[in-house]
Amino acid sequence: MKHTNIRAQEDFRKARSREILLRVLSLLRRQRQELLSFQEVRALIRPDGEAYAGMKVVPISLIVGSEGRYQDFNRVFLPRREHLKKRWVRVDMAHHGMINLPPVKLYEIGGVYFVRDGNHRVSVARMQGVEFIDAEIISLRSRLSLSPEMSGEEMKHRVIDLEKEEFFRSTNLRSLRPGVRIDFSATGRYDELNRHILGHKYYLNQVCEKELSFEEGMLSWYDNVFAPIVAIIRSSGLLARFPGRTAADLYVWIVRHWDGLKRRIHADFSMEEAARDFGRRYGLSTGRVLRRLWRAVKSRLWRPDV
């Protein structure tokens, strides 16, 4: 028993040393080592249901995150905190003693897994080179197929791409307005465009004798609302004041801002005035834009080989 405890203590020391080394290397290589947060991924992907999937043998390499301990372990489940030692050593002693531990509990979404219960067991198993682990699974239905190498940012872009594809397929806007481009930097925005189209169609129908079709309302929205506002955004140079954002992002924000101004001040504002006001309130100054640009240039020039 004493020998097993010493061995487990040494295993934990090695695990912590590896985690520290990987953390340093990740800083030099600009690679993220954090586990993914299940809550954040779930909010991003918005699964449309879940079901109990029973017991399975799961490849540990497909476990990419945790429900509650994503800050305590790194991306390969090495422990990041000393306070994890007592429990980690206890689990490792059971591993060395060939004691069967209960299955871990996992969520599955898009083909990858997140720990509900059993983070220490996953950590010890991975440290010991175990490739598979017994698990009780709850599966969440997702339209996306995910891979264990994906970062949270890559998952976000995959979701945006899917939403974009569904928007253009359901509206047929690309065929009706060849060359149209609507890109977003955040999820959920194409759903907001659909609401804008339906709202525009509703108001048009209040003054039209004949009920407009969705297609007619959409084309009117694109030609008379979206495209003119995007033209204002581009011609006014607003995009430079919001690095990393798109013209469609600013369209959504400016429409919200315009509506808010009219509600609060009870006065008419042109879209140009709303756009200028939004830029003044929330955009970066020219000096801050230039400083951010210089920092980005310097970070690209400094690429150490490790």
Secondary structure by P-SEA (a helix, b strand, c coil): caaaaaaaaaaaaaaaaaaaaaaaaaaaaccccccccaaaaaaaaccccccccccccccccccccccccccccccccccccccccaaaaaaaaaaaacccccbbbbcccccbbbbcccaaaaaaaaaacccbbbbbbbbbbbcccccccccaaaaaaaaaaaaaaaaaaaacccccccbbbbbbcccaaaaaaaaaaaaaaaaaaacccccccaaaaaaaaaaccaaaaaaaaaaaccccccccccaaaaaaaaaaaaaaaaaaccccccaaaaaaaaaacccccaaaaaaaaaaaaaaaaccccc
